[in-house]
Amino acid sequence: MIRKKKMMRFVLLLSALGMTHCGQIDVVAANRFGTAPMGSGAIEGLYTSLAVDQSGQAHISFYDSTNGALKYTWFDSSRRVWNDEFVDLGGVAGVGIDNSLALDPVTGSPRISYYDQTNHRLLFASWTGTQWFLEVVDPGFGHDVGQFSSLVFDASGRPAVAYYDATQGSLKLAESAATGPPFNFSSGTIDSGNVGQYCSLALDPITQEYRIAYYDAGHQDNKVAAWDNTTSNFYTFFVDPAIGTGIFNSVAVDRATGKIHLAYYDMALHVLKYAKSSFPPFTTPPVWTIEVADPGNGHDVGQFAALTLDAGGNPYIAYYDATLFTLKLGQRSNLGWSLSWPIYFGSSSPDAGLYPSIKVNPVNGAVYISFYDQTAGQLGFFPQL
């Protein structure tokens, strides 16, 4: 069974690192990871997006379905507490769905792209140091735009957002030449023809070229769009020839090689897959190495795949086991895939692990995962111990 995007709530956080938060805390340990669920009185924690700053502090954006609002929390290491706040109350239901968080590489300030479900538009929130500045990225003008938003920054602090135009069935990209709010985005269509769902955007750290993974619903396959600086064009190509692949895409680019890494769900086989490209440039279709990262062994695994790379270019994938209703983690080394199973599972929270987001702490190499605990109706966070 494929889990649909639904509205849900908030679990935080960990006693293992001495983190606290106002509200009741119930600690649950799991293997090499630690967590503590926390109730805030609201159903919140859907659509989590995680970022880690250069000091190793975690930042998470998420959706509060009780208030129909976008929220944000960050860890204050000096006080050892989490601080959560409203970003956009919206006033209508569905403000904050499909959010994507990134930290400005110059200022370190959080920026969030997100979907306004009621007004069918793409929005953007920027922390100025004293308040949240909100702006419309794409108003739609009669189109339903903004689902599956995915945000990145270039090295100069200029943002770009990939997203889906549901009316046209197309993949779009919004860019800004500004390095601070207002960003005054301009948008363009990258690919069309019933494509663009489950899009995920990454930037080559060296060349600063865009890499976008997305789903082609017409062909039931995943695609990648790659920008080339020399020709000033996007080139699009298919990844996995198997039918039924390419939903829940997550993309990353290896700093050392420029190779594209991709995690995704095979809905025909109900398995987690991983693909890695040949070397750039990508003006012609690359050769893909495709692997089954988790065969499931009778379980339905791989939904909500979230990918990150460590400093050595090794991939980590957080994903959902829809049979056991739990969060899992896959890690690849030269020896192949190793699976931590389950990461989060217990009688107190029999359905947890939806909407994961994963990052590697740049200070100590620890893996951080945010996710949604449906049973508790809360946001969840795992730091690797």
C-alpha positions as CSV (number, residue, x, y, z in Angstrom):
1,M,0.0,0.0,0.0
2,I,1.4,3.4,-1.0
3,R,0.9,6.0,1.8
4,K,-0.7,9.1,0.5
5,K,0.2,12.6,1.7
6,K,-2.0,13.1,4.7
7,M,-2.1,15.6,7.5
8,M,-0.7,14.7,10.9
9,R,1.8,16.1,14.1
10,F,5.1,16.5,16.5
11,V,7.6,14.0,18.5
12,L,10.9,15.5,19.6
13,L,13.7,14.8,20.8
14,L,16.6,13.2,22.5
15,S,17.7,12.8,26.1
16,A,20.9,11.2,24.9
17,L,22.3,14.6,23.9
18,G,20.7,16.4,26.8
19,M,18.2,18.2,24.6
20,T,15.0,19.4,26.2
21,H,11.7,21.1,25.1
22,C,8.7,22.4,26.9
23,G,6.1,19.6,27.0
24,Q,5.9,16.1,28.2
25,I,8.8,13.9,27.2
26,D,8.7,10.1,26.9
27,V,12.1,8.6,25.9
28,V,12.3,5.7,23.5
29,A,15.7,4.2,22.6
30,A,16.4,2.3,19.4
31,N,19.6,0.5,18.6
32,R,22.4,3.1,17.9
33,F,20.0,6.0,17.8
34,G,18.1,7.9,20.5
35,T,14.9,9.8,20.5
36,A,12.2,11.2,22.8
37,P,8.7,11.9,21.6
38,M,7.1,15.1,22.8
39,G,3.5,16.4,22.8
40,S,2.7,20.0,22.2
41,G,-1.1,19.7,22.1
42,A,-1.3,20.1,18.4
43,I,-1.2,17.6,15.5
44,E,2.1,18.6,13.9
45,G,5.2,17.2,12.2
46,L,4.0,16.3,8.8
47,Y,6.2,17.1,5.8
48,T,9.5,17.4,7.8
49,S,12.5,19.0,6.2
50,L,15.9,18.9,8.0
51,A,19.0,21.1,7.8
52,V,22.2,21.0,9.9
53,D,24.4,24.1,10.2
54,Q,28.2,24.3,10.3
55,S,28.2,24.0,14.1
56,G,26.2,20.8,14.0
57,Q,22.9,22.2,15.2
58,A,19.7,20.8,13.7
59,H,16.9,22.9,12.1
60,I,13.6,21.4,11.1
61,S,10.6,22.8,9.2
62,F,7.2,21.0,9.4
63,Y,3.5,21.3,9.0
64,D,1.1,21.9,11.9
65,S,-2.3,20.4,10.7
66,T,-4.2,21.5,13.8
67,N,-3.5,25.2,13.0
68,G,-3.0,24.7,9.2
69,A,0.4,26.4,9.5
70,L,4.1,26.1,8.7
71,K,6.4,25.8,11.8
72,Y,10.1,25.7,12.4
73,T,12.3,24.4,15.2
74,W,16.0,24.7,15.9
75,F,18.3,23.4,18.6
76,D,20.0,26.0,20.8
77,S,23.3,24.3,21.9
78,S,24.1,27.0,24.5
79,R,20.8,26.3,26.4
80,R,20.4,22.7,25.3
81,V,16.8,23.3,24.2
82,W,14.7,23.2,21.1
83,N,12.9,26.3,20.1
84,D,9.8,26.0,17.8
85,E,7.8,28.8,16.3
86,F,5.2,29.6,13.8
87,V,6.5,30.7,10.4
88,D,3.2,31.2,8.5
89,L,-0.2,30.8,10.2
90,G,-1.8,31.4,6.8
91,G,-5.3,31.7,8.0
92,V,-6.4,28.8,5.7
93,A,-5.8,25.1,5.8
94,G,-2.8,23.6,4.1
95,V,-0.3,26.4,4.4
96,G,3.1,24.6,4.9
97,I,2.6,21.4,3.0
98,D,5.5,20.1,0.9
99,N,7.9,22.4,2.7
100,S,11.7,22.4,2.0
101,L,14.2,24.0,4.4
102,A,17.7,25.2,3.5
103,L,20.2,27.4,5.3
104,D,21.6,30.4,3.5
105,P,25.3,29.5,3.0
106,V,26.4,33.1,3.6
107,T,24.3,34.2,6.6
108,G,23.2,30.8,8.0
109,S,19.6,32.1,8.1
110,P,16.8,29.6,7.5
111,R,14.8,29.8,4.3
112,I,11.7,27.6,3.5
113,S,9.8,27.0,0.3
114,Y,6.3,25.6,0.8
115,Y,2.9,24.9,-0.8
116,D,-0.3,26.8,0.0
117,Q,-2.9,24.1,-0.6
118,T,-5.9,26.4,-0.4
119,N,-4.7,29.0,-2.9
120,H,-2.7,26.6,-5.0
121,R,0.5,28.6,-5.0
122,L,4.2,28.4,-4.0
123,L,5.4,30.5,-1.1
124,F,8.7,31.3,0.5
125,A,9.7,32.3,4.0
126,S,13.0,34.0,5.0
127,W,14.3,34.7,8.5
128,T,15.6,38.3,8.6
129,G,17.1,38.1,12.1
130,T,14.1,39.6,13.8
131,Q,11.1,38.1,11.9
132,W,9.9,35.9,9.1
133,F,9.6,37.6,5.7
134,L,7.0,35.9,3.5
135,E,6.7,36.2,-0.3
136,V,4.9,34.5,-3.2
137,V,7.2,32.6,-5.5
138,D,4.6,31.5,-8.1
139,P,1.0,32.7,-7.7
140,G,-0.2,30.2,-10.2
141,F,-2.5,32.6,-12.1
142,G,-5.2,29.9,-12.3
143,H,-2.7,27.0,-12.2
144,D,-2.2,24.7,-9.2
145,V,1.5,25.2,-8.5
146,G,3.9,24.5,-5.7
147,Q,3.6,20.8,-4.7
148,F,6.8,18.8,-4.0
149,S,8.8,22.0,-3.5
150,S,12.6,21.4,-3.2
151,L,15.0,24.2,-2.2
152,V,18.7,24.8,-2.7
153,F,21.1,27.7,-2.5
154,D,24.2,28.3,-4.6
155,A,27.5,29.3,-3.0
156,S,26.6,33.0,-3.2
157,G,23.3,32.6,-1.3
158,R,20.9,32.7,-4.3
159,P,18.0,30.3,-3.9
160,A,16.3,28.0,-6.4
161,V,13.1,25.9,-6.0
162,A,12.0,23.0,-8.1
163,Y,8.2,22.3,-7.9
164,Y,5.3,20.7,-9.7
165,D,2.6,22.5,-11.8
166,A,-0.3,20.1,-11.4
167,T,-2.5,22.0,-13.9
168,Q,0.0,21.7,-16.8
169,G,1.6,18.5,-15.6
170,S,5.0,20.0,-15.7
171,L,8.3,20.4,-13.8
172,K,9.1,24.0,-13.0
173,L,12.1,25.8,-11.5
174,A,12.0,29.2,-9.7
175,E,15.3,31.2,-9.4
176,S,16.4,34.4,-7.8
177,A,19.4,36.6,-8.6
178,A,19.1,38.2,-5.1
179,T,21.0,37.1,-2.0
180,G,18.5,38.4,0.5
181,P,14.7,38.9,0.9
182,P,12.8,39.9,-1.1
183,F,14.1,37.4,-3.6
184,N,11.6,38.2,-6.4
185,F,11.8,34.8,-8.0
186,S,11.3,34.2,-11.7
187,S,9.9,30.8,-12.9
188,G,10.3,28.6,-16.0
189,T,9.2,25.2,-17.2
190,I,11.9,22.5,-17.3
191,D,10.0,19.6,-18.6
192,S,6.3,18.9,-19.5
193,G,3.9,16.1,-20.4
194,N,2.6,14.7,-17.2
195,V,5.9,15.0,-15.4
196,G,7.3,16.7,-12.3
197,Q,5.8,15.0,-9.3
198,Y,8.1,13.9,-6.5
199,C,10.8,16.3,-7.7
200,S,14.0,16.7,-5.7
201,L,16.6,19.4,-6.4
202,A,20.4,19.3,-5.8
203,L,23.3,21.5,-6.8
204,D,26.7,20.3,-7.9
205,P,28.9,21.8,-5.2
206,I,31.8,22.5,-7.6
207,T,30.1,23.5,-10.9
208,Q,26.9,24.9,-9.2
209,E,24.8,23.2,-11.9
210,Y,21.3,22.0,-11.1
211,R,20.3,18.3,-10.9
212,I,16.6,17.6,-10.6
213,A,15.1,14.1,-10.1
214,Y,11.4,13.7,-10.8
215,Y,8.6,11.3,-11.8
216,D,7.3,10.9,-15.4
217,A,3.8,9.7,-14.8
218,G,3.2,9.0,-18.5
219,H,6.1,6.5,-18.7
220,Q,5.9,5.5,-15.0
221,D,9.6,6.1,-14.7
222,N,12.0,8.5,-13.0
223,K,13.9,11.2,-14.9
224,V,16.7,13.6,-14.2
225,A,17.1,17.1,-15.6
226,A,20.7,18.3,-15.6
227,W,21.8,21.9,-16.3
228,D,25.0,22.4,-18.3
229,N,26.9,25.7,-17.8
230,T,28.7,25.4,-21.1
231,T,25.6,25.1,-23.3
232,S,23.2,26.9,-20.9
233,N,20.7,24.2,-21.3
234,F,18.8,21.6,-19.3
235,Y,19.2,18.0,-20.5
236,T,16.6,15.4,-19.5
237,F,17.0,11.6,-19.4
238,F,15.4,8.5,-17.9
239,V,17.1,6.7,-15.1
240,D,15.6,3.2,-14.4
241,P,14.0,1.4,-17.4
242,A,11.8,-0.7,-15.1
243,I,8.1,0.3,-15.2
244,G,6.8,1.6,-11.9
245,T,9.9,3.4,-10.6
246,G,10.6,6.9,-9.6
247,I,8.1,8.1,-7.0
248,F,9.6,9.4,-3.7
249,N,12.8,10.6,-5.5
250,S,15.7,12.0,-3.5
251,V,18.8,13.3,-5.2
252,A,22.3,14.3,-4.1
253,V,25.6,15.1,-6.0
254,D,29.0,13.8,-5.0
255,R,31.4,16.7,-4.4
256,A,34.5,14.8,-5.5
257,T,33.2,13.2,-8.7
258,G,30.1,15.2,-9.7
259,K,28.2,11.9,-10.0
260,I,24.4,12.0,-9.4
261,H,23.1,9.8,-6.6
262,L,19.4,8.9,-6.5
263,A,17.2,7.0,-4.0
264,Y,13.6,6.1,-5.0
265,Y,10.7,3.6,-4.5
266,D,9.9,0.9,-7.0
267,M,6.1,0.6,-6.6
268,A,5.9,-2.5,-8.8
269,L,8.3,-4.5,-6.7
270,H,7.8,-2.6,-3.4
271,V,11.5,-2.2,-2.8
272,L,14.0,0.6,-2.2
273,K,16.3,1.4,-5.1
274,Y,19.4,3.4,-5.5
275,A,21.1,4.7,-8.7
276,K,24.4,6.4,-9.4
277,S,25.4,8.0,-12.6
278,S,28.6,8.0,-14.6
279,F,30.8,11.1,-14.6
280,P,29.6,14.4,-15.9
281,P,29.1,16.3,-18.2
282,F,25.4,15.3,-18.8
283,T,24.9,16.7,-22.3
284,T,24.3,13.0,-23.3
285,P,22.5,10.5,-21.1
286,P,24.8,9.0,-18.4
287,V,25.3,5.4,-17.7
288,W,23.4,4.4,-14.5
289,T,24.4,1.8,-11.9
290,I,21.1,0.6,-10.4
291,E,20.9,-1.4,-7.2
292,V,18.2,-2.7,-4.9
293,A,19.2,-1.1,-1.6
294,D,16.5,-3.0,0.4
295,P,14.7,-5.9,-1.2
296,G,12.2,-5.9,1.6
297,N,12.1,-9.7,2.0
298,G,8.3,-9.7,1.9
299,H,7.9,-6.2,3.3
300,D,6.8,-3.1,1.4
301,V,9.8,-0.8,1.7
302,G,11.2,2.4,0.2
303,Q,8.3,4.9,0.4
304,F,9.3,8.5,1.5
305,A,13.0,7.8,0.5
306,A,15.4,10.5,1.7
307,L,19.0,10.5,0.6
308,T,22.2,12.3,1.8
309,L,25.9,11.8,1.3
310,D,28.6,11.9,3.9
311,A,32.0,13.7,3.4
312,G,33.3,10.6,1.6
313,G,30.4,10.5,-0.8
314,N,28.8,7.4,0.8
315,P,25.0,7.4,0.6
316,Y,22.6,7.1,3.5
317,I,18.9,6.6,2.9
318,A,16.1,7.0,5.4
319,Y,12.8,5.4,4.3
320,Y,9.5,3.9,5.4
321,D,8.6,0.2,5.9
322,A,4.9,0.2,5.1
323,T,4.5,-3.4,6.4
324,L,5.9,-2.8,9.9
325,F,4.9,0.9,9.9
326,T,8.4,2.0,10.9
327,L,11.4,4.1,9.9
328,K,14.5,2.4,8.4
329,L,18.0,3.4,7.4
330,G,20.2,2.1,4.7
331,Q,24.0,2.9,4.4
332,R,26.3,1.9,1.5
333,S,30.0,1.4,1.8
334,N,32.5,-0.4,-0.5
335,L,31.1,-3.7,1.0
336,G,27.6,-3.0,-0.1
337,W,24.4,-2.0,1.7
338,S,23.9,-2.4,5.4
339,L,20.4,-1.8,6.9
340,S,19.6,-0.6,10.4
341,W,16.2,-2.2,11.1
342,P,14.1,-1.0,12.6
343,I,15.3,2.4,13.7
344,Y,12.1,3.5,15.3
345,F,9.5,0.9,16.3
346,G,7.7,0.1,19.6
347,S,4.4,-0.5,21.2
348,S,4.1,3.2,22.2
349,S,4.5,4.3,18.5
350,P,3.5,1.5,16.1
351,D,3.3,3.8,13.1
352,A,6.3,6.1,12.9
353,G,8.7,7.0,10.1
354,L,6.6,8.9,7.6
355,Y,8.1,11.9,5.7
356,P,11.7,11.5,6.8
357,S,14.4,14.0,6.1
358,I,18.1,13.0,6.5
359,K,21.4,14.9,6.9
360,V,25.0,14.2,8.1
361,N,26.3,16.4,10.8
362,P,29.4,18.2,9.3
363,V,31.1,18.4,12.7
364,N,31.1,14.7,13.8
365,G,29.7,12.8,10.8
366,A,26.6,11.6,12.8
367,V,23.4,10.9,10.9
368,Y,20.3,13.0,11.8
369,I,16.8,12.1,10.7
370,S,13.5,14.0,11.2
371,F,10.3,12.1,10.6
372,Y,6.6,12.0,11.5
373,D,5.1,9.7,14.2
374,Q,1.6,9.2,13.1
375,T,0.4,7.3,16.2
376,A,1.6,10.1,18.5
377,G,0.7,12.8,16.1
378,Q,4.1,14.3,16.6
379,L,7.4,15.3,14.9
380,G,10.3,12.9,15.5
381,F,14.0,13.4,15.5
382,F,16.9,10.8,15.6
383,P,20.5,11.7,16.2
384,Q,23.0,8.9,15.6
385,L,24.7,8.0,18.9
